[in-house]
Amino acid sequence: MSALPKEALRRGWCPSTLRPMETGDGWLVRLHTPGARLTTPQLRRIAALAAEHGNGLIELSARANLQIRGVTAESHPNLVERLLAERLVDEHEGDGPQRVTLVSPLAGRDPTSLLDAAVLAEAIELRARTISGLPAKLGIVVDDGGAQSLDGFAGDIRLVGLPAGRMALCLADRLWHRPIPTAKVVDVVDAILRAFAALRAVAPDRIRRLRDLSPEALASLSSLPEAAAPTPRMPPRRAGLFSLKEDRFAALIGLPFGRCSAGTLDRLAAGLKADAVDIRLSPWRGLAFRDLGHAEAESLFSLADDLGLITCDADPRLSVQACAGSPACSRAEASAMADAAVLAEATADLQAEGVTLHVSGCVKACAHPAAADLTLVGRDGRYDVVMGGTTRDKPFATLDLSALLTRLQPGQDIHARLKAARSTGPQG
């Protein structure tokens, strides 16, 4: 397999294994692992390939996909060959989505869940692959209704488990429908996707996602009657020790801002005694090591702490979304990830109250397209400051990092505004 021509590596699409994206530190190759799951040997093998064919940096995206950075035109063909031959990725050619569904990393084993979201998501994936004309970034949130709520993730279609074998359905995160039997969900979603694909065929450049549709067009996708949204649940725990079914445990470990070295990931996986450990990729930019004994989970946490990874849900780094920033990204206008580490520590008191922070190197918002209580957008080495909005909203100030840190201190204006905004409810 030959490397893709450089002119094909444009910005703005969803990168994949076959179609990498050009960045400031080389090509970014996104791995869609089968079912967002891995075994211990597979995780170690990906780490080895990242070190051999990239610059040794591995990321986890908010859609629970692994990414290898620093791949070159020369190294890419060999990397793809190994990934496909060893079945480490589930990849298909074409412009459609590689994976459409998002589930909890505990799906299928969480005793608080109301259904097996992993099984349902797999059935939806199989149907979606038969539909042409779907956008690459289409996302379907399949929430099992348990304690690991996925309310914080945007979705073109949202499914939420309810009691009595039903699911709530929402389109574009604004149009809720009357709950439907779980047994009918796959057929209903299939019909909605086909209707949406037909609308896109008329104006593909104007209609990229369900949110681009008018209220009337959105309502036309389904004949289901409208209904109120289900009662919101408590925010989920994004890291820590979880009890699973059958007296087993899961260790959910976060990567700081979704990134670590291949060596760190290999050392973490090497700490597991069994090769058959079930590992799931987490949309909270982490890894869930499932079906462990309690002592083994505790031992893994100890190792993760030593490696500088996240084992506690109160870790302030978990509430900060940050992209790679400069110099890793050629479009970034600020060193977002490096600055995020400083900002996470400086805003720990605010985050303890639920304040969310997004640090973006540019307006593209790759790390977090939704709103946050505080959004910082890179601009010529400084940051546009947006309160309660997205990277595309109007900023009220443009500050360098030093000025930001000063105004985030207790008693200063940004700190006070964030506390006031939090008292009225979450913004993102």
C-alpha positions as CSV (number, residue, x, y, z in Angstrom):
1,M,0.0,0.0,0.0
2,S,1.4,3.4,-1.0
3,A,1.2,6.5,1.1
4,L,-1.6,8.9,0.4
5,P,-0.7,12.0,-1.7
6,K,0.0,15.0,0.4
7,E,-2.7,17.1,-1.2
8,A,-5.2,14.5,-0.1
9,L,-4.4,15.1,3.6
10,R,-6.6,18.1,4.0
11,R,-7.9,19.5,7.3
12,G,-11.5,19.2,8.3
13,W,-12.3,15.5,7.8
14,C,-12.2,12.7,10.2
15,P,-8.8,10.9,10.0
16,S,-8.6,7.2,10.0
17,T,-6.1,4.4,9.5
18,L,-6.3,4.6,5.8
19,R,-6.6,8.3,5.5
20,P,-4.3,10.2,8.0
21,M,-4.5,13.8,8.8
22,E,-1.5,16.1,8.4
23,T,-0.5,17.9,11.6
24,G,2.5,19.9,12.8
25,D,4.3,16.8,14.1
26,G,3.6,14.5,11.1
27,W,0.6,12.5,10.2
28,L,-2.1,11.6,12.7
29,V,-3.5,8.1,12.3
30,R,-6.7,7.3,14.0
31,L,-7.4,3.7,15.0
32,H,-11.0,2.5,15.1
33,T,-10.4,-0.7,17.1
34,P,-13.2,-3.3,16.7
35,G,-15.9,-2.4,19.2
36,A,-13.6,0.1,20.9
37,R,-12.1,-2.8,22.8
38,L,-8.7,-4.4,23.1
39,T,-6.8,-7.2,24.9
40,T,-3.6,-6.6,26.8
41,P,-1.3,-8.0,24.1
42,Q,-3.2,-5.8,21.5
43,L,-2.7,-2.7,23.6
44,R,1.0,-3.4,24.0
45,R,1.3,-4.1,20.3
46,I,-0.3,-0.7,19.4
47,A,2.2,1.0,21.7
48,A,5.1,-0.8,20.0
49,L,3.8,0.2,16.6
50,A,3.4,3.8,17.7
51,A,7.0,3.9,18.9
52,E,8.2,2.2,15.7
53,H,6.2,4.1,13.1
54,G,5.3,7.4,14.8
55,N,6.9,9.7,17.3
56,G,5.8,7.6,20.3
57,L,2.8,9.7,21.3
58,I,-0.6,8.1,21.6
59,E,-3.9,9.9,22.2
60,L,-7.5,9.0,23.0
61,S,-10.2,11.1,21.4
62,A,-13.5,12.1,22.9
63,R,-15.1,9.5,20.6
64,A,-13.0,6.8,22.3
65,N,-10.6,6.3,19.4
66,L,-6.9,5.8,19.7
67,Q,-4.6,8.1,17.7
68,I,-0.9,7.6,16.7
69,R,1.0,10.8,16.1
70,G,4.1,11.6,14.2
71,V,3.6,9.1,11.4
72,T,5.5,9.9,8.1
73,A,4.8,9.2,4.5
74,E,7.5,6.5,4.6
75,S,6.3,4.8,7.8
76,H,2.5,4.9,7.1
77,P,2.3,2.0,4.6
78,N,4.0,-0.4,7.0
79,L,1.9,0.8,9.9
80,V,-1.3,0.2,8.0
81,E,-0.1,-3.2,6.9
82,R,0.5,-4.3,10.5
83,L,-2.7,-2.8,11.9
84,L,-4.8,-4.5,9.3
85,A,-3.0,-7.8,9.3
86,E,-3.2,-8.1,13.1
87,R,-6.8,-7.0,13.1
88,L,-6.1,-4.1,15.4
89,V,-8.5,-1.8,13.5
90,D,-11.9,-2.2,11.9
91,E,-11.5,0.0,8.9
92,H,-13.5,0.4,5.7
93,E,-12.8,2.7,2.7
94,G,-15.2,5.5,1.7
95,D,-16.3,8.8,3.0
96,G,-18.8,7.5,5.6
97,P,-18.3,7.2,9.3
98,Q,-15.8,4.5,10.5
99,R,-17.8,4.2,13.8
100,V,-21.0,5.9,14.6
101,T,-21.9,4.8,18.2
102,L,-20.6,5.9,21.6
103,V,-21.1,3.7,24.7
104,S,-19.9,3.6,28.3
105,P,-16.7,1.7,28.7
106,L,-18.5,-0.4,31.3
107,A,-21.3,-1.3,28.9
108,G,-22.6,-4.8,29.4
109,R,-21.0,-5.3,32.8
110,D,-22.3,-2.3,34.8
111,P,-24.8,-3.6,37.4
112,T,-26.6,-0.1,37.3
113,S,-27.4,-0.3,33.6
114,L,-30.9,-0.9,32.3
115,L,-29.8,-2.7,29.1
116,D,-26.7,-3.9,27.2
117,A,-25.7,-0.9,25.2
118,A,-22.7,-2.6,23.7
119,V,-24.9,-5.2,22.0
120,L,-27.3,-2.6,20.8
121,A,-24.5,-0.4,19.5
122,E,-23.0,-3.3,17.5
123,A,-26.4,-3.9,15.8
124,I,-26.7,-0.2,14.9
125,E,-23.2,-0.1,13.5
126,L,-24.0,-3.0,11.2
127,R,-27.0,-1.2,9.8
128,A,-25.3,2.1,9.5
129,R,-22.6,0.6,7.2
130,T,-25.2,-0.3,4.7
131,I,-26.4,3.3,4.3
132,S,-24.5,5.5,1.9
133,G,-24.3,9.3,2.2
134,L,-23.9,9.6,5.9
135,P,-21.3,12.2,7.1
136,A,-18.0,11.0,8.6
137,K,-18.6,12.7,11.9
138,L,-22.1,11.3,12.5
139,G,-22.5,10.3,16.2
140,I,-25.0,8.1,18.0
141,V,-24.9,8.1,21.7
142,V,-26.2,4.8,23.1
143,D,-26.6,5.4,26.9
144,D,-27.6,2.3,29.0
145,G,-29.4,4.5,31.5
146,G,-27.1,3.5,34.3
147,A,-24.8,5.5,36.6
148,Q,-22.3,6.2,33.7
149,S,-24.4,8.9,32.1
150,L,-23.3,10.0,28.6
151,D,-25.3,13.3,28.9
152,G,-22.1,15.3,28.5
153,F,-21.4,14.1,24.9
154,A,-23.2,15.6,21.9
155,G,-25.0,13.3,19.5
156,D,-26.8,13.4,16.2
157,I,-29.0,10.7,17.7
158,R,-29.2,10.0,21.5
159,L,-30.7,6.8,22.9
160,V,-31.2,6.5,26.7
161,G,-32.2,3.4,28.5
162,L,-35.4,3.5,30.6
163,P,-37.1,1.0,32.9
164,A,-39.5,-1.6,31.4
165,G,-37.4,-2.3,28.3
166,R,-37.8,1.1,26.7
167,M,-35.5,3.8,25.4
168,A,-35.8,7.6,25.0
169,L,-34.7,9.0,21.6
170,C,-33.5,12.5,20.8
171,L,-32.5,14.0,17.5
172,A,-29.7,16.7,17.4
173,D,-29.9,17.0,21.2
174,R,-33.0,19.1,20.9
175,L,-36.0,17.0,19.7
176,W,-37.0,14.3,22.1
177,H,-39.5,11.6,21.2
178,R,-41.9,9.3,23.1
179,P,-39.9,6.3,24.4
180,I,-39.9,3.2,22.2
181,P,-39.4,-0.5,23.0
182,T,-35.7,-1.4,23.0
183,A,-36.5,-4.2,20.5
184,K,-37.5,-1.6,17.9
185,V,-34.6,0.8,18.4
186,V,-32.4,-0.6,15.6
187,D,-35.2,-0.4,13.0
188,V,-36.2,3.1,14.1
189,V,-32.6,4.4,14.0
190,D,-32.1,2.8,10.6
191,A,-35.2,4.6,9.2
192,I,-34.0,7.9,10.6
193,L,-30.5,7.5,9.1
194,R,-31.9,6.6,5.7
195,A,-34.2,9.6,5.8
196,F,-31.3,11.9,6.8
197,A,-29.1,10.5,4.0
198,A,-31.8,11.3,1.5
199,L,-32.0,14.9,2.7
200,R,-28.2,15.2,2.6
201,A,-28.2,14.0,-1.0
202,V,-30.0,17.2,-2.0
203,A,-27.5,19.6,-0.3
204,P,-24.5,17.7,1.0
205,D,-22.4,20.8,1.5
206,R,-25.1,22.6,3.5
207,I,-26.3,19.6,5.5
208,R,-23.4,18.1,7.4
209,R,-25.1,17.0,10.6
210,L,-28.6,16.6,12.0
211,R,-28.1,19.9,13.8
212,D,-28.0,21.7,10.5
213,L,-31.6,20.8,9.7
214,S,-34.5,23.2,10.3
215,P,-36.9,22.2,13.0
216,E,-39.4,21.1,10.4
217,A,-36.9,18.9,8.5
218,L,-35.6,17.4,11.8
219,A,-39.2,16.5,12.8
220,S,-39.7,14.9,9.4
221,L,-37.1,12.2,10.0
222,S,-39.4,10.3,12.3
223,S,-43.2,9.9,12.8
224,L,-42.8,9.3,16.5
225,P,-44.6,11.8,18.7
226,E,-42.6,14.4,20.6
227,A,-42.1,14.1,24.4
228,A,-40.2,15.7,27.2
229,A,-36.6,14.8,27.9
230,P,-36.0,12.2,30.6
231,T,-34.9,13.3,34.1
232,P,-31.2,14.3,34.1
233,R,-28.9,12.0,36.1
234,M,-26.0,12.7,38.3
235,P,-22.6,13.3,36.5
236,P,-20.7,10.0,36.0
237,R,-17.4,9.1,37.5
238,R,-14.8,9.3,34.9
239,A,-12.0,7.5,36.7
240,G,-11.7,5.1,39.6
241,L,-12.6,1.7,40.8
242,F,-16.0,0.3,39.7
243,S,-17.9,-2.7,40.9
244,L,-19.1,-4.9,38.0
245,K,-21.4,-7.9,37.8
246,E,-20.4,-11.2,39.3
247,D,-18.2,-9.6,42.0
248,R,-15.6,-8.4,39.5
249,F,-14.1,-4.9,39.1
250,A,-13.1,-2.3,36.5
251,A,-10.2,0.1,36.8
252,L,-11.0,3.2,34.8
253,I,-7.7,5.1,34.2
254,G,-7.5,8.5,32.5
255,L,-4.8,9.8,30.2
256,P,-3.9,13.4,31.1
257,F,-5.7,15.5,28.4
258,G,-6.0,12.3,26.4
259,R,-2.3,11.8,25.7
260,C,0.6,9.7,26.9
261,S,3.8,8.1,25.5
262,A,3.8,4.7,24.0
263,G,6.2,3.6,26.7
264,T,3.8,4.6,29.4
265,L,1.0,2.7,27.9
266,D,3.2,-0.4,27.5
267,R,4.3,-0.2,31.1
268,L,0.7,0.1,32.2
269,A,-0.4,-2.9,30.2
270,A,2.6,-4.9,31.4
271,G,1.4,-4.5,34.9
272,L,-1.5,-6.8,34.2
273,K,-1.0,-10.5,35.0
274,A,-3.4,-11.9,32.5
275,D,-3.3,-11.4,28.7
276,A,-7.1,-11.8,28.4
277,V,-8.0,-8.7,30.3
278,D,-11.0,-6.9,28.6
279,I,-9.9,-3.3,27.9
280,R,-12.4,-0.8,26.7
281,L,-11.7,2.7,25.4
282,S,-13.4,5.4,27.3
283,P,-14.9,8.7,25.9
284,W,-13.5,10.3,29.1
285,R,-10.1,9.8,27.4
286,G,-9.1,6.8,29.3
287,L,-9.0,3.0,29.5
288,A,-11.3,0.7,31.4
289,F,-9.6,-2.5,32.4
290,R,-12.5,-4.8,33.1
291,D,-13.3,-8.0,35.1
292,L,-10.3,-7.7,37.4
293,G,-10.1,-9.0,41.0
294,H,-10.1,-6.2,43.6
295,A,-6.4,-6.7,44.5
296,E,-5.3,-6.6,40.8
297,A,-7.3,-3.4,40.2
298,E,-5.7,-1.7,43.2
299,S,-2.2,-2.8,42.0
300,L,-2.9,-1.4,38.6
301,F,-4.0,1.9,40.1
302,S,-0.8,2.1,42.1
303,L,1.2,1.6,38.9
304,A,-0.9,4.2,37.0
305,D,-0.2,6.8,39.8
306,D,3.5,6.2,39.5
307,L,3.2,6.7,35.7
308,G,1.4,10.1,36.2
309,L,-2.0,8.8,34.9
310,I,-5.4,9.7,36.4
311,T,-7.0,7.3,38.9
312,C,-9.3,9.7,40.8
313,D,-12.4,11.4,39.5
314,A,-11.5,14.5,41.5
315,D,-8.3,15.0,39.4
316,P,-8.7,18.5,37.9
317,R,-7.2,17.4,34.6
318,L,-10.3,15.4,33.9
319,S,-12.5,18.5,33.7
320,V,-10.2,20.3,31.2
321,Q,-10.6,19.5,27.5
322,A,-7.5,20.4,25.5
323,C,-6.3,19.7,22.0
324,A,-2.7,19.1,21.1
325,G,-2.0,22.8,20.4
326,S,1.2,24.1,18.9
327,P,3.7,22.9,17.8
328,A,2.0,19.5,17.3
329,C,-0.8,21.0,15.3
330,S,0.1,23.3,12.4
331,R,-3.2,25.2,12.7
332,A,-3.0,25.9,16.4
333,E,-2.1,29.5,17.5
334,A,-1.3,28.6,21.2
335,S,0.3,25.7,23.1
336,A,-3.1,24.4,24.3
337,M,-2.1,21.1,25.9
338,A,0.9,22.5,27.8
339,D,-1.1,25.5,29.0
340,A,-4.0,23.2,30.0
341,A,-1.8,21.5,32.6
342,V,-1.1,24.9,34.2
343,L,-4.7,26.0,34.0
344,A,-6.0,22.7,35.4
345,E,-4.0,23.2,38.6
346,A,-5.0,26.9,38.8
347,T,-8.7,26.2,38.5
348,A,-8.9,23.1,40.7
349,D,-11.2,24.9,43.2
350,L,-13.6,25.9,40.4
351,Q,-13.6,22.4,39.0
352,A,-14.6,21.0,42.3
353,E,-17.8,23.0,42.0
354,G,-18.4,21.6,38.5
355,V,-16.9,24.3,36.3
356,T,-15.8,23.0,32.9
357,L,-12.8,24.3,30.9
358,H,-11.9,23.9,27.2
359,V,-8.5,25.0,25.9
360,S,-8.4,25.0,22.1
361,G,-5.5,25.9,20.0
362,C,-7.8,27.3,17.3
363,V,-11.5,27.8,16.5
364,K,-11.9,24.2,15.1
365,A,-12.6,22.8,18.6
366,C,-11.3,19.3,17.9
367,A,-11.2,18.3,21.5
368,H,-14.6,19.6,22.6
369,P,-17.1,21.0,20.0
370,A,-19.7,21.7,22.7
371,A,-20.0,24.6,25.1
372,A,-18.0,24.9,28.3
373,D,-18.2,27.2,31.3
374,L,-14.9,28.7,30.2
375,T,-13.6,28.3,26.6
376,L,-10.2,29.6,25.6
377,V,-9.4,29.9,21.9
378,G,-5.8,30.3,20.7
379,R,-5.1,33.6,18.9
380,D,-1.5,34.7,18.1
381,G,-0.1,33.1,21.2
382,R,-2.8,34.4,23.5
383,Y,-6.4,33.3,24.1
384,D,-9.8,34.6,23.3
385,V,-11.9,34.1,26.5
386,V,-15.5,32.9,26.0
387,M,-17.8,32.4,29.0
388,G,-20.5,29.7,28.7
389,G,-20.0,29.1,25.0
390,T,-18.0,27.4,22.2
391,T,-14.9,28.4,20.3
392,R,-17.2,30.2,17.7
393,D,-18.9,32.5,20.2
394,K,-17.9,36.1,20.8
395,P,-15.1,36.5,23.4
396,F,-15.2,39.1,26.1
397,A,-11.4,39.4,26.3
398,T,-8.1,38.3,24.7
399,L,-5.4,37.5,27.3
400,D,-2.0,35.8,27.5
401,L,-1.5,32.9,29.9
402,S,-0.1,35.1,32.7
403,A,-3.1,37.5,32.7
404,L,-5.5,34.5,32.5
405,L,-3.9,32.9,35.6
406,T,-4.2,36.2,37.5
407,R,-7.8,36.8,36.7
408,L,-8.7,33.2,37.6
409,Q,-7.6,33.7,41.2
410,P,-10.3,34.0,43.9
411,G,-11.7,37.5,44.0
412,Q,-10.7,38.3,40.4
413,D,-13.3,38.9,37.7
414,I,-13.2,35.6,35.7
415,H,-13.2,33.5,38.8
416,A,-16.2,35.4,40.1
417,R,-18.1,35.1,36.8
418,L,-17.5,31.4,36.7
419,K,-18.7,30.9,40.2
420,A,-21.8,32.9,39.4
421,A,-22.5,31.0,36.2
422,R,-22.1,27.6,38.0
423,S,-24.8,28.6,40.4
424,T,-27.3,28.7,37.5
425,G,-26.3,25.3,36.2
426,P,-23.7,23.7,33.9
427,Q,-23.0,25.3,30.6
428,G,-21.5,22.4,28.7
